[in-house]
Amino acid sequence: MIVRSLKDIENTDRHVRAKSGTWESKRIVLAKERVGFSLHETVLYAGTETSMWYANHIEAVLCVEGEAELTDDETGEVHWIEPGTMYLLDGHERHTLRPKTDFRCVCVFNPPVTGREDHDENGVYPLLTEEG
């Protein structure tokens, strides 16, 4: 059994801050736990814009605080995301998130991330393994 709090993660190697300066993420469960998924609490900052494309992962996101505009960059469809709203990127959709307020969410990734990932120039997380 693993019991871990967000306080335990603060300012450790599990507390990742994007090079872009648009988000930070506390990686609660990682690939090294070997449970088949990773679990994160992520905050995207108000007034920023983050374009992402999880070409190597499926991600489910549950908004727990704040509001953001989510655009499916492939279709142009726009969604308003607020607390209690979930979105699932089950088709590896390219998307852009524009938080109107600080936007806190809980995210699940499959395959799990290692904790070292950050978006590349295409908005992609590389497919890293614990060995690599």
ZIPE-V85310 format. One record per backbone hydrogen bond with DSSP energy under -0.5 kcal/mol. CO is the residue of the C=O (numbers start at 1). NH is the residue of the N-H. Records with the same first field share a line. If there is no record, write none. Layout:
CO->NH, NH
//
This chain:
5->9
6->9, 10
9->12
12->15
14->16, 27
16->25
18->21
22->45
23->18
24->43
25->16, 27
26->28, 41
29->39
30->33
31->34
38->109
39->28, 29
40->42, 107
41->26
42->105
43->24
44->103
45->48
50->97
52->95
53->55
54->57
58->110
59->89
60->108
61->63, 87
62->106
63->84
65->104
66->83
67->100, 101
68->70, 81
69->71, 98
70->79
71->73, 96
72->75, 76
77->72
79->70, 81
81->68
82->85
85->63
87->61
88->90
89->59, 92
93->54
94->73, 74
95->52
96->71
97->50
98->69
99->47
102->104
103->44
104->64, 65
105->42
106->62
107->40
108->60
109->38
110->58
113->31
120->123
123->53
124->120, 126
126->128
//
